[in-house]
Amino acid sequence: MNEKYLRKLQQDMLLKNFTPGTHEDYYRYVKRFLDFTNKEAMTITYADIRRFIFHLKDYENKKASTINVYTAAIRFFFEYTLGYA
């Protein structure tokens, strides 16, 4: 459903010259977020993002540093890949 957006995300990260590790992490985290929402990327709302972050915190007991990386990846995806500024 979101393959075209994930391909564009990969291209955007190459253009920004992300390190291979950051590239892999951001791709994995954004894909996990998109799978969690089970929505087409352009229909995702701020409430969906909040629900995912609370899920990471409350149900998966992720550390703040891990949640920050998820948040950075999702922010990059929305700002650069989808064009929301």
C-alpha angles and dihedrals in degrees: 000000000000100000094116091054092048090051090051089048089056091050092048092052091050090051090051089049095235116184115257091252094052090044091055094044096048092047092049094045095047091047090051090050092049091048090050093053093043088206136118107266096242091056097053115116135205087254089059090054092049091049090053094048091049089049091054091048102040105031104027096033092223117180120251091250091056092047089051091057091048089050093049091050093049091046091051090049094052097041102041107020100037096028100235108147 
